[in-house]
Amino acid sequence: LIQKNSGNKGTAQITMQSDELGLLQASFTARDHKVSGFVTSEQQQTLQQAGEWMEEVKKNLTSQGFEVGEVAYAKGTREVPVGLAENSSDTKDLYQIAKTFVKAVSNYLERMNKNEN
């Protein structure tokens, strides 16, 4: 979900569900190509594994010209979006951030499944 031109300007929100990771939610904000985020999971183990795919996210976003700031992690789920900011992010940037996160998590899941077989 990309929210722009509302009270939640410049926010990319991602929700993913898998057997391996459970429910995973992420919110990212971007301002002047500086990205910050918040990741939650129902499973503590998923949060411990998050560092592996977040390194890929940070590397890929950096190579695309973004500066990645703080990314916070918490166990649980949230009903209310976290970390929303009033800014003028380009919708294209927000889609790119979301796509990069989803791809990194998907790559991680593929590696997990390959190692199990």
N, C-alpha and C positions, 0 to 999 in steps of 0.2 A: 504494500500500500504506500503510495507516494502522496503526501499531503502538502499542498502548496496553495497560497492565496486564501488561507483561512486562518483560524487561530493557531494552527499547527504548521506554520510556514516552514518549508525547507526540511521536512522530516521523511526519512525512508523507514518504514516499519515492515519487518519480515517475521512471518510465523512459519515454522517448519515442523513436521511431525515424522518420526521414523521409529521403527522398532528398536534400533540400536541406540538412538540418542534421546528418545522420548520427545516431549514438546520443547521446542527451542524457539525463543522469541528474541528479536534484536531490534533496536531503534538506533538510527544513525542520523546525525545532523551535520550539515556542511555549511560553512560560511567562508567565503574567499578561499576556496579549495582546502580548507582545514576541516578535518573530519573528527568527530568524537562519537562515542556510542555507548550502548548499554545492552548487555546480553543476559538473558535469564534462561534457566532450564529447571525442569522439575527434578532432574537427577544430578546429584553432586558429582558423580563420575563424569558426566558430560561437561560440566564446568571445568573439571581438571583437564579434560582433553581439549577444551576450547583453545588453549594456547597454541596447539599445533596448527589448527586451521586459521586462527587469527594471525599467525605469522605470515601465512600465505596471503591473507587479505591485506595486511599492512604492506607487504612487499609489492603486491600487484597494484594497490592504490597509489603507492609512492611512485611506481614506474609510470602511472597514468597522470602524474603531476599533482597528486594530492599530498597534503601533509597530515599524517594520522596522529591525533592527540590521544587523550585518555579514552580507554575503553574499560568500563566497569562491568563486573560480573556479579550475579546474585542467584541464589537458589530460589525456585518458586516460579510463579506465573504472575502476570499483572493484567489487570483489566483496563487501567488507565495508562496511556502512553507516558513514557518517562523521557526526560531530557529534551523536551520540545523547546525550540528557540525561535524567536522572531528574527528572521534573516531573509536574504534575497537569493537563496540558492537556485541555481539553474536546475530545472527538472531533469535535464539530461544527466547532470552530475549525480543526482539522487538515484536515478535508474542505474547508473554505472556502479555506484556504491552497493546497491542492493544486489545487482547481478554478480558482482565480485564476491560478496559474502556467500550467496547461494552456491556459486560455483566452487568455492573453497570447501564448503561443508560437503557438497556432493562428491568432490574429489577425495575427501577424507573418508567418506562412507565407502566409496569404491575401493580404496586401499584396505580398509577394514575387512570388507567382504572377500577381497582377493587373498588376504592373509589367512582367512578362515578356511579357504578351500585348498 
